[in-house]
Amino acid sequence: MYCPVSSSDIDFSVLEERIGYVFKDEEVLRTALRHKSALEGRDGSCNDKLEWLGDAVVGFFVADYLFHHYDKPRSWLSLAKSKLVSEECLAYLARKIELARFIELGKGEERSGGREKDSILASSLEALAGAVFVDSSSYEETRKVLELIFCEAGDISSLNLSVNYKGLLQRWCLQYYNCLPRYETLSQGNQDFYRVEVKIGENSIAWGEGKNKKRAEQEAARKALEVLSSGDQFPNKGQ
């Protein structure tokens, strides 16, 4: 647990070294890492607007990278982008650069473990991207920073992270089919084995197995996303 500190007491040089960018206007960086809870009812600037901008910047970077590095169908590109800009992924990347230690939080958020919340870490990373874009006035400079963060091992596909496949499939279905996926238990041989089918509308997309129902549903969702991203056996939208 970190002790609450003011952003004026934080040395950002370590972070700047990690992301390969030195801010011309450090106040932009301080604002990017100031969570709204830090204002505690006072007037001032927090990272909300920079997060909004950074969301678009990160989304464009990921789309641009995938477009130029992968000869894949649109469905695969869309799914890959959804995973890479997800809260889980952005929080994972924020932890890799130890972004939590530089975030300014309010006392209440600090006490409740805000530094480890995926939502705060992901939004802070987006705000950081927005801050680099504003400070540099250059997408090229921002791209270099994001490529360093996303492609530490040389390629964006090398990201090793835990993915909530059920959450990802749910977002995918709501975006493209305006419905939620349904999970049906096909069999339960005993308490240690489940087989689950996932459907979109009336279409059976995939099935998964696991030692418990939760794992079986995650595996079914993972396989369903593979089917959907391949462009094969797509259910009709709206079914």
C-alpha positions as CSV (number, residue, x, y, z in Angstrom):
1,M,0.0,0.0,0.0
2,Y,1.3,3.4,-1.0
3,C,1.0,6.4,1.2
4,P,-1.1,9.3,-0.2
5,V,1.0,12.0,-1.7
6,S,0.5,15.1,-3.7
7,S,1.5,15.1,-7.3
8,S,3.9,17.9,-6.6
9,D,5.9,15.5,-4.4
10,I,6.2,12.8,-7.2
11,D,9.4,12.4,-9.2
12,F,8.2,11.4,-12.7
13,S,11.7,10.9,-14.2
14,V,11.5,7.2,-13.6
15,L,8.2,6.9,-15.5
16,E,9.5,9.1,-18.3
17,E,12.5,6.9,-18.7
18,R,10.2,3.8,-18.8
19,I,8.0,5.2,-21.6
20,G,10.8,6.9,-23.5
21,Y,9.4,10.3,-23.4
22,V,10.3,13.5,-21.4
23,F,7.4,16.0,-21.0
24,K,8.0,19.5,-22.0
25,D,5.2,20.6,-19.7
26,E,5.2,18.4,-16.6
27,E,1.9,19.8,-15.5
28,V,0.2,17.9,-18.3
29,L,1.7,14.7,-17.0
30,R,0.6,15.5,-13.4
31,T,-2.9,16.2,-14.6
32,A,-3.0,12.9,-16.5
33,L,-2.2,11.0,-13.4
34,R,-4.5,12.9,-11.0
35,H,-7.6,10.8,-10.4
36,K,-10.8,12.8,-9.8
37,S,-10.9,11.5,-6.2
38,A,-7.8,13.6,-5.5
39,L,-9.7,16.8,-5.9
40,E,-12.0,15.8,-3.0
41,G,-14.6,18.4,-3.8
42,R,-12.2,21.2,-4.7
43,D,-11.9,23.0,-8.0
44,G,-9.0,21.8,-10.2
45,S,-8.0,19.6,-13.0
46,C,-8.2,15.8,-13.0
47,N,-7.5,13.3,-15.8
48,D,-11.0,12.9,-17.1
49,K,-10.5,14.9,-20.4
50,L,-7.1,13.4,-21.0
51,E,-8.5,9.9,-20.5
52,W,-11.2,10.7,-23.0
53,L,-8.6,11.8,-25.6
54,G,-6.3,8.9,-24.7
55,D,-9.1,6.4,-25.3
56,A,-9.2,7.5,-28.9
57,V,-5.4,7.7,-29.2
58,V,-4.9,4.2,-27.9
59,G,-7.7,2.8,-30.0
60,F,-6.2,4.4,-33.2
61,F,-2.7,3.1,-32.3
62,V,-3.9,-0.5,-31.9
63,A,-6.0,-0.3,-35.1
64,D,-3.1,1.2,-37.0
65,Y,-0.7,-1.4,-35.7
66,L,-2.9,-4.4,-36.4
67,F,-3.7,-3.1,-39.9
68,H,-0.1,-2.8,-40.9
69,H,1.3,-5.9,-39.2
70,Y,-1.4,-8.6,-39.7
71,D,-2.9,-9.8,-43.0
72,K,-6.2,-10.9,-41.3
73,P,-9.9,-10.5,-42.0
74,R,-11.8,-7.6,-40.5
75,S,-13.5,-9.9,-38.0
76,W,-10.1,-11.0,-36.6
77,L,-8.8,-7.4,-36.5
78,S,-11.9,-6.3,-34.6
79,L,-11.6,-9.0,-32.0
80,A,-7.9,-8.5,-31.5
81,K,-8.5,-4.7,-31.1
82,S,-11.2,-5.4,-28.6
83,K,-8.9,-7.5,-26.5
84,L,-6.0,-5.1,-26.7
85,V,-8.0,-2.0,-25.7
86,S,-9.9,-3.9,-23.0
87,E,-9.7,-2.7,-19.3
88,E,-7.9,-6.0,-18.4
89,C,-5.2,-5.4,-21.0
90,L,-4.6,-1.8,-20.3
91,A,-4.5,-2.4,-16.5
92,Y,-2.0,-5.2,-17.2
93,L,0.2,-2.8,-19.2
94,A,-0.1,-0.1,-16.5
95,R,1.2,-2.6,-13.9
96,K,4.1,-3.5,-16.1
97,I,5.3,0.1,-16.1
98,E,4.4,0.4,-12.4
99,L,2.1,3.3,-13.2
100,A,0.3,2.9,-9.8
101,R,3.1,4.5,-7.9
102,F,2.7,7.8,-9.8
103,I,-1.1,8.2,-9.6
104,E,-2.5,10.8,-7.3
105,L,-5.6,9.6,-5.4
106,G,-7.9,10.9,-2.8
107,K,-7.7,9.6,0.7
108,G,-10.9,7.5,0.4
109,E,-9.8,5.9,-2.9
110,E,-6.4,5.3,-1.4
111,R,-7.8,3.5,1.6
112,S,-10.0,1.3,-0.6
113,G,-7.1,0.0,-2.6
114,G,-7.7,2.3,-5.6
115,R,-4.1,1.8,-6.9
116,E,-4.9,-1.8,-7.7
117,K,-8.2,-1.3,-9.3
118,D,-8.2,-2.2,-13.0
119,S,-10.5,0.6,-13.8
120,I,-8.2,3.3,-12.4
121,L,-5.1,1.7,-13.8
122,A,-6.6,1.4,-17.3
123,S,-8.0,5.0,-17.3
124,S,-4.7,6.4,-16.1
125,L,-2.8,4.6,-18.9
126,E,-5.3,6.1,-21.4
127,A,-4.8,9.6,-19.8
128,L,-1.0,9.1,-20.0
129,A,-1.4,8.4,-23.8
130,G,-3.5,11.5,-24.1
131,A,-1.0,13.6,-22.3
132,V,1.9,12.5,-24.5
133,F,-0.2,13.4,-27.6
134,V,-1.0,16.8,-26.2
135,D,2.5,17.6,-25.0
136,S,4.2,16.4,-28.1
137,S,1.6,17.6,-30.6
138,S,2.7,14.5,-32.6
139,Y,1.1,11.2,-33.2
140,E,4.5,9.8,-34.3
141,E,5.9,10.6,-30.8
142,T,2.8,9.1,-29.2
143,R,3.1,6.0,-31.4
144,K,6.7,5.4,-30.2
145,V,5.6,5.6,-26.6
146,L,2.6,3.2,-27.1
147,E,4.7,0.8,-29.1
148,L,7.2,0.6,-26.3
149,I,4.5,-0.1,-23.8
150,F,2.5,-2.6,-25.9
151,C,5.3,-4.3,-27.7
152,E,8.0,-4.8,-25.0
153,A,8.8,-8.3,-26.3
154,G,8.9,-7.1,-29.9
155,D,5.4,-7.7,-31.1
156,I,2.0,-6.8,-29.8
157,S,0.8,-10.4,-30.1
158,S,3.4,-11.4,-27.5
159,L,1.3,-9.8,-24.7
160,N,0.8,-12.5,-22.1
161,L,-2.3,-11.6,-20.0
162,S,-5.3,-13.2,-18.5
163,V,-8.4,-12.5,-20.6
164,N,-12.0,-12.6,-19.5
165,Y,-13.3,-14.3,-22.6
166,K,-16.9,-14.2,-21.3
167,G,-16.7,-10.5,-20.9
168,L,-15.1,-10.0,-24.3
169,L,-17.7,-12.2,-26.0
170,Q,-20.5,-10.3,-24.3
171,R,-19.2,-6.9,-25.5
172,W,-18.7,-8.4,-29.0
173,C,-22.3,-9.7,-29.1
174,L,-23.8,-6.4,-27.9
175,Q,-21.8,-4.5,-30.5
176,Y,-22.4,-6.6,-33.5
177,Y,-25.5,-8.6,-32.8
178,N,-27.4,-6.5,-30.2
179,C,-27.9,-9.5,-27.9
180,L,-26.1,-11.4,-25.2
181,P,-24.6,-14.9,-25.6
182,R,-26.3,-17.8,-23.8
183,Y,-24.6,-20.7,-22.1
184,E,-26.2,-24.1,-21.7
185,T,-24.8,-27.0,-19.7
186,L,-24.6,-30.0,-22.1
187,S,-23.4,-32.5,-19.5
188,Q,-22.0,-32.9,-16.1
189,G,-20.4,-36.3,-15.6
190,N,-19.6,-35.5,-12.0
191,Q,-18.8,-32.5,-9.9
192,D,-15.3,-32.2,-11.5
193,F,-16.3,-32.0,-15.1
194,Y,-18.7,-29.7,-17.1
195,R,-19.4,-29.3,-20.8
196,V,-21.1,-26.0,-21.8
197,E,-22.4,-24.8,-25.1
198,V,-22.5,-21.1,-26.0
199,K,-25.2,-19.8,-28.4
200,I,-25.8,-16.5,-30.1
201,G,-29.5,-16.3,-30.8
202,E,-30.5,-19.8,-31.9
203,N,-27.0,-20.5,-33.4
204,S,-24.7,-22.9,-31.6
205,I,-21.2,-21.4,-31.8
206,A,-18.9,-23.5,-29.7
207,W,-18.6,-25.6,-26.6
208,G,-16.1,-25.9,-23.8
209,E,-15.1,-28.2,-21.1
210,G,-13.8,-27.5,-17.6
211,K,-13.5,-28.8,-14.0
212,N,-16.2,-26.4,-13.0
213,K,-19.0,-24.5,-14.8
214,K,-17.1,-21.2,-14.7
215,R,-14.1,-22.7,-16.5
216,A,-16.2,-24.5,-19.0
217,E,-18.0,-21.2,-19.9
218,Q,-14.7,-19.4,-20.3
219,E,-13.4,-22.1,-22.6
220,A,-16.7,-22.0,-24.6
221,A,-16.4,-18.2,-24.9
222,R,-12.8,-18.5,-26.0
223,K,-13.6,-21.0,-28.7
224,A,-16.6,-18.9,-29.8
225,L,-14.4,-15.9,-30.3
226,E,-12.1,-18.0,-32.4
227,V,-15.0,-19.0,-34.6
228,L,-16.3,-15.4,-34.9
229,S,-12.8,-14.0,-35.7
230,S,-12.2,-16.5,-38.4
231,G,-15.2,-15.2,-40.4
232,D,-16.7,-18.6,-40.7
233,Q,-20.1,-19.7,-39.4
234,F,-21.1,-16.2,-38.5
235,P,-24.6,-16.0,-37.2
236,N,-26.9,-13.5,-38.9
237,K,-27.0,-10.2,-37.1
238,G,-30.1,-9.8,-35.0
239,Q,-30.8,-13.5,-34.6
